[in-house]
Amino acid sequence: MAEATLEETERKLRELRDLADGLRQNLRRWRQATRGGNNCAAEFCGLIESSGALAAGEKAPQG
């Protein structure tokens, strides 16, 4: 059971790192393209949905 929990935790951490990397890259691009990144909501939502980082029951980041 502990091994399965560890594997699941490591998988989720990899997904979150991938999400953070994608956000970091896109945020730079959005800031340049939209003068501050204010008009990127649709792309942001798409990035989160495609990342797999949010499992059923988890909430998307606010802000």
Phi, psi and omega in degrees: 000318180297321179295318179296320179295318178297314179299317179295318179296317179295322177297314180296321178297319177298317179297318180293323176296318178298317178299314180298319178297315179296318178297317180300313180295313183290325180299318176301313181295316181296320179299319180290319185283331187239017179053057176124353177080020186281342185246047186237019187301315182296315178295321179299313179298318178297321179296315179296313181298323182281345186285333186077005183287338181258113176272170179305131178093345178274149181262146175288150178299143178260145175118000000 
